[in-house]
Structures are given as C-alpha cells and as structure tokens.
Amino acid sequence: MKTFFFIITFLAISLMPVRAQKVWNLHQCIQHAQNNNLQIKQTRLNQELALEKTIYTKTDLYPTVQFSVSPTLAMGRSLDPTTYQYATNGFINNIMGVNMNQVLWAGGRKKNSHQQSIVEQEIASLQEQKNTVAIAIQITQAYFQILLQQVYVKSAERQLSISGEQLAIFQKANTTNPDTAYSILEWQAQVANDEFTLTKYKNELKTAQINLGTLLALPDPLGIEIAEIKDETFTIDRPIGQKKGEYDLFYKMAYWHPSTKITQLNQKLVALQFDAVKASAYPTISLAAGVSLPFSSLFREVDQAYLVRTDTIPVYSQGQLRLALSPNYAYSYKTTSLVSQWKQLASAYVGFQINLPIITGGLRKYQQQQAAINIENAHISMLSARAEIYKEALLSTNNLEAAILQYQAAQKTLQVWQVYFNTTLQKVQRGEVKIKDFESVKNSFFTIQQNAEIAKYDWLLKKKIYQYYSTGNMEDL
C-alpha cells in the first residue's frame, strides 16, 4: 500500500505543470518599471494631488456658501408671560441659516494662488518624466551590471574547473616525487582561492539581481532572469571624433530636458510667490450675506381674552383699607405653525468687510526679501541644471569614444590570442610545449575572452546613454 501511494504521489508531482521562469529583456524591464516602480508611483500621486489643488484654487474664486443648524432642547418649569403662572414645558428651539461670503478684491491673491497651482501641476508632470528617465537609466545600468557579473561568474567557474582538473591530474600521479607533492599543495591552494573568487562573484551577481528586481518592484527580486544580448546586435555605427553640430544638439537638449524645464517653472513659481507677498499689503474686501430662520417646536401666543367675573378684594393703601374690583380673565391660545414662524421671525443680512494690515511686525518685509532671494536662487538653479545636463551629454560622448576604443582593442587582442592559443594547442599535441606552459597560456586566453566580453557590454551601455542624450527619446535605452 505504501509503495502504491508513493508511485501515485510521484506521478502527480511529475505531471504537474511547471511554471516557466520569465526571462526579462531590457525593454520589458523599462516598460514594467513605468507601471510598477515605487518612485514613479509616488510622483504620479503627487501629480494627482497637484491637479486637485488646481481644481480647488479655481473653485476658491467663487463664493462660499455654508448651511448651519443649531438645535436647543429646553425642559423644566417656566413662567408664562401672559398668565404669570408656572408651567412645566418641553420644547426645541432651532436656528437654521444659510451664509454666503465672496471676496471681491484681495490684491489678486486668489488668482495668484490659482496660477501657482497651475505651475505646480506642470512641475509635478515634469517631475514624473524626470523620474521615469532616471529610473530607466538606473535599470539599464543594473541590467548590464548583471550581464557583467554573469561573465565574472562564468570565468570564475571555468578557472575553478581548470584548477580542479589539474589537481586531479597531480593527485593521480606518483606522489612519492617531492615535486609532485609540492604541485598538489599549490593546486589545492589554487582551488581554494578559485572557490572563494567564485563565491564572491556569485554574491555580487545576487546583489545586482536584487538591485534590478527592486527597481522593478518584483515580489522576489533575487529570482529575476535576464536575456542575453547576442553579438550580432553590436555594430559600430559612429566614427571616432565629434560629429558636426553635436555640441549644438547637446546645448539645445539642455534647454528641453525635464530637469531644466522644472527649474524654469520654479523661477515662474517664485515670481508668483513674490507677487503674492507684495499683494499681502493690500486690503481685502469681502461681501457677506445670509438668511437666518429661527423656529420652535412649541410656539404659542394669546388668541383672545375672556372676562370671567369681577371680584371685590380688600386693598390696603395709604393707611386705609378699601375695596377694589379685580377682573379675572380666561385666555385662549393658538399654536403658530412652522411656516408662520419663519414668516414672522426670518431675517436676512448683507454687509461688506474690509481688512487692512497696518502693523505686521516686519513680517511682510522679511517675506519680500525671502521671495526676492528665492528668485535669485531659482535662476542659479536653472543655470546649474542646464550646465549639468550639457556636461553629462558631453561626457556621454567621451565615454562612448573611450568604450569604442576599448572594445576595438579588446577584439584585436582577442584575435591575436586566439591565434596564439590555437598555435600553442597544436604544439602541445605534437609534444613541443609542456602541458604546464599550455595551462598558463590557456588561463591568459580565458582572461582575454572575459575582458572582451566586458568591453562589449560596457560599449553597449555607453552607446545607449549617448543615444538618449542625442535624441531625448527614452526608447533608445
């Protein structure tokens, strides 16, 4: 029975569909980050908030209307103002009102606030573009860093394999020879060093994978697999040296780059803030109007008085006792309806209010100086951003030219060593070169191959960054 259960379990596990690991290319990484990267999501939330502020400052130009209600519950004994008799009553008094307030003139401060919100919305939109480009460049660098680390890992694995093979060869040899025993110790040390190097490169590869996976906001950053880039995609289509008009292209790009546009809008924003500070010295004229509607759930008034009888009562006055007539009345009441109460008690008002700041303790002067300094700082920031973008664009050219030269030199060196390696291998087969000497040549050849692969990836990375600064198109990444 246990054997049958084991067979069924094994078949079930074997027949389960295996979920293939997704392999990411660079374009997929950038597209995924545009929708899932946390920093980009945050800038989009800020953009939505800026849009809401623009809507609010626009509607704030219109009148404000408020409705108020103030209910009061009264219970207990009270004196009737007509009969002068105490009675126990319970009733609800309520005051309902509608108030309207409209700022007629405030030195343009409300309009200024709306214009500031429009500029802030444009800045938020450009900030999203800026962060999207920055994240795309970071993803490109992280992507190529993984490719480089994979080259290091493969090279370290190959070196470890070679060292292990050599160690096994010497261990099978005659260990009574002192030279052989010494060689075994050397290769054992080499194997240990190669194992350490392989572990180090594997850890660095994991770090690069985590970096890329974090930028993509993946639930398992360490599990990302990226696609290899084929050699046939590498073509050198740019001659060494500066292209004609390239400086002018970079100079223009420094003006339309999102970072530069943000600083230009910041200049406009601080100028509006300076105008708002100056307008704070102007009076504020407001129009206020409203309607108040008080009513009570128990509202009675005397409808008619009836003479019931006339009593004769003694009255002592001025030292004499006299008889006086005292009429007794009966009263009839009517309860006023809510509509009648509103008609009788409703009141309306219209008024103007003027607020004029006279003494502010030097606050307005300080705010004006601060706003003026902010204008100068914004101008300096704009010039700095423009110069920084221009410098980065020029550096991308220099870096590309250096990478092209390095790539070409690595390819030529690889070609030379390929011939040297093949020639040495043929000599080993003819017995003209010792195996130990061949191993040294082989290790050097593997290192040259690794350097050529690294130079290839470095050249492609520099090329993509240069293309972005040349066109401003993020698709070039």
Secondary structure, DSSP 8 states (H G I E B T S, - for coil): -HHHHHHHHHHHHHHS------EE-HHHHHHHHHHH-HHHHHHHHHHHHHHHHHHHHHHTTS-EEEEEEEEEEEEEEEE-TTT--EEEEEEEEEEEEEEEEEEEESTTHHHHHHHHHHHHHHHHHHHHHHHHHHHHHHHHHHHHHHHHHHHHHHHHHHHHHHHHHHHHHHHHS-TTSHHHHHHHHHHHHHHHHHHHHHHHHHHHHHHHHHHHHHHTT-SSGGG-EE----GGG----S-SS--TTHHHHHHHHHHHSHHHHHHHHHHHHHHHHHHHHHHTTS-EEEEEEEEEEEEESS-EEEEEEEEEEEEEEEEEETTEEEEEEEEEEEEEEEE--HHHHHHHH-EEEEEEEEE-----TTHHHHHHHHHHHHHHHHHHHHHHHHHHHHHHHHHHHHHHHHHHHHHHHHHHHHHHHHHHHHHHHHHHHHTSS-HHHHHHHHHHHHHHHHHHHHHHHHHHHHHHHHHHHHH--GGG-
